[in-house]
Amino acid sequence: MHAVIVWWDLSASSQTIESMRAYLREESVDAFAEVPGLRFKMWVSDPDANRWGAVLLWESKEAAQQPLPSRALELIGYPATVAHTFDVEATIEGRYETQQLGRRGLAFDESAAAVQQ
């Protein structure tokens, strides 16, 4: 298995964490659901530091090298500020109550709240 971590400092971009959340809801999450060899992707943000990024877990190093259905580079306007790749030493799933992992997080919590209003 192989892991990739990417971060953008959004300070020089016209994009915001909120606009990138909309991109997740409208396009990116669905596109990544179809990527072969991708075991898991988690988008992350740090509002205090104005950073946006992702953690990806791949079945193989080769799978991690394929073209991705992401427009983040185009939208943000420049390459990731930080991009690292790693070999995965071990994985585990802990105990949890929520079976469904897909479509969790602030991007979807906000859309659900907007629909309820």
C-alpha positions in Angstrom: 0.0 0.0 0.0 1.0 3.6 -0.6 0.0 6.9 1.0 0.0 10.4 -0.4 -0.4 13.6 1.6 -0.9 17.0 -0.1 -1.5 20.5 1.3 -2.2 23.9 -0.3 -1.6 27.2 1.5 -4.7 29.0 0.1 -3.3 32.5 1.0 -2.3 33.3 -2.6 -5.4 31.7 -4.2 -8.9 33.2 -4.9 -10.3 29.9 -3.6 -11.4 29.6 0.1 -12.0 26.5 2.2 -15.7 27.2 1.7 -15.4 27.3 -2.1 -13.4 24.1 -2.0 -16.1 22.4 0.1 -18.6 23.3 -2.6 -16.2 21.7 -5.2 -16.2 18.5 -3.0 -20.0 18.3 -2.9 -20.6 19.2 -6.5 -17.8 17.3 -8.3 -14.7 15.9 -6.6 -16.1 13.3 -4.2 -18.2 11.6 -6.9 -15.2 11.6 -9.3 -12.8 10.0 -6.8 -15.4 7.3 -5.9 -14.6 5.8 -9.4 -10.7 5.8 -9.2 -9.2 2.3 -9.5 -6.8 1.4 -6.8 -7.8 4.2 -4.4 -8.7 2.6 -1.1 -9.5 5.8 0.8 -9.4 9.6 0.4 -9.9 12.1 3.1 -10.0 15.9 2.4 -8.8 18.0 5.3 -8.7 21.7 6.1 -7.0 24.0 8.6 -9.0 27.3 8.8 -6.5 28.9 11.2 -3.6 28.5 8.8 -5.8 28.7 5.6 -4.7 25.3 4.4 -6.5 22.7 2.3 -5.4 19.2 1.5 -6.0 15.5 1.3 -4.7 12.1 2.4 -5.0 9.3 0.0 -4.4 5.6 0.6 -3.6 3.5 -2.5 -3.5 -0.2 -3.1 -0.1 0.3 -4.8 2.6 2.8 -5.7 1.6 2.3 -9.4 -2.1 3.1 -8.7 -1.0 6.3 -7.0 0.8 7.5 -10.2 -2.3 7.5 -12.4 -3.9 10.7 -13.6 -6.6 11.9 -11.2 -10.0 13.4 -11.7 -9.1 16.5 -9.7 -9.4 20.1 -10.6 -7.9 21.4 -7.4 -4.7 22.5 -9.1 -6.8 24.4 -11.7 -9.1 25.9 -9.2 -6.4 26.9 -6.6 -4.1 28.1 -9.4 -0.8 26.6 -8.3 0.6 23.2 -7.3 0.3 21.8 -3.8 2.5 23.6 -1.3 3.5 20.3 0.2 3.2 16.8 -1.4 4.7 13.7 0.2 4.4 10.0 -0.6 4.9 7.2 1.8 5.1 3.4 2.0 2.4 2.2 4.3 3.8 0.0 7.1 0.5 -1.2 8.6 -3.2 -0.4 8.6 -6.0 -1.2 11.1 -9.6 -0.3 11.5 -10.6 0.5 15.1 -14.0 0.1 16.7 -16.7 2.4 15.4 -20.4 3.0 15.6 -21.0 4.5 12.2 -20.8 1.9 9.4 -20.9 4.3 6.5 -17.6 6.2 6.0 -18.4 7.8 2.7 -19.9 11.4 2.5 -18.9 12.3 6.1 -17.4 15.6 7.1 -18.1 19.4 7.0 -18.7 19.5 3.3 -21.7 17.3 3.7 -22.8 18.5 7.1 -23.2 22.0 5.8 -25.2 21.0 2.7 -27.5 19.0 5.0 -28.0 22.0 7.2 -28.8 24.2 4.2 -31.4 21.8 2.9 -33.1 21.7 6.3 -33.5 25.5 6.5 
